[in-house]
């Protein structure tokens, strides 16, 4: 039976006495302290990280590797590089202790490519389903500039900020979504089960029904007949939409509409701009050229309108 692990934030001193902060997964604080001592650190403080991070969902394009996995990996990587471990040794440790099976396997493959003579960023670029362009290009800038550990910390901070942003979006949309779903279920239930009872009562009593009541009775009868068809069509549409939603021609129609939707439109706009500006600032701070940064961060905004605007600025 496997032991459940938690994410802890820690502060330690390295062999040179420099203060190092980071995050690691471990069953208990004592186990983490022992692991840190084995890595040559002197633990100062260890505390459990924000539990909200543990609920992070996986990236839809990440092949099972979530933002939290990338953030934790980047912090651990930076800590080991900063402490003087070689790149190959750090990659070996990461591939052994990373809990995400997909990420662990990929890190092992990256280590093999680095051992064969490739640069870290080039080896990562061979796995776009795991390492997004943002991470690859920032890593390349860190390699060229000689500050890879600082860049990895910036990557971790960037992904942690994205985790918090997604959490806020989910919190903002949960209440109206639940209210809307309950309202739809209530209306469908009323049309399917309650209206037919009253329709039979009105029919037995005789007399002419008002026009609004006739419309309601007609909608109830139509829904009872077409409910199976609507259900099947809904399932088919969900499957088809999941396959075409990321296509260029579909996004060019849907993304502009998302920005004009009442209530939610301003939220979508703020989220896209927030991602764009945060990622652009992070890449520029890491030394990535501005034109290359604009080309990359346009895609990370999540909206094709922002992407096209960034390309226009680039040109």
Number of C-alpha atoms within 10 A of each C-alpha: 3 5 8 9 12 16 21 21 17 21 17 21 17 20 12 8 10 12 14 18 18 19 22 22 21 19 14 16 19 11 11 21 20 13 15 18 13 10 13 14 22 19 19 13 13 19 13 16 16 10 11 10 15 13 10 16 15 14 14 10 13 16 13 17 21 20 22 21 19 21 24 23 26 25 24 25 24 25 22 21 20 17 19 11 14 12 15 16 13 19 24 17 16 21 23 14 14 19 13 14 14 15 23 21 14 19 24 18 18 26 23 16 17 19 13 10 9 14 16 20 21 16 20 27 19 15 16 14 17 22 19 17 19 18 25 20 23 25 27 22 22 20 16 11 13 11 17 21 22 18 27 25 21 22 27 27 17 20 21 18 16 19 22 14 15 15 16 13 14 12 11 13 12 12 11 11 12 11 11 12 11 12 12 12 12 12 11 16 13 13 21 19 12 13 19 18 11 12 18 12 11 13 11 9 9 9 8 9 13 8 9 9 12 13 12 15 19 15 15 22 15 13 16 14 12 11 13 11 10 12 11 11 12 12 11 11 12 11 11 11 12 9 10 12 12 11 9 10 10 12 18 14 11 13 16 16 11 17 19 13 12 9 9 13 14 14 16 19 19 12 17 21 16 15 21 23 15 15 24 23 15 20 28 17 14 23 18 20 13 14 14 14 22 24 17 22 25 25 18 19 21 19 23 20 18 21 21 14 13 20 16 10 11 13 7
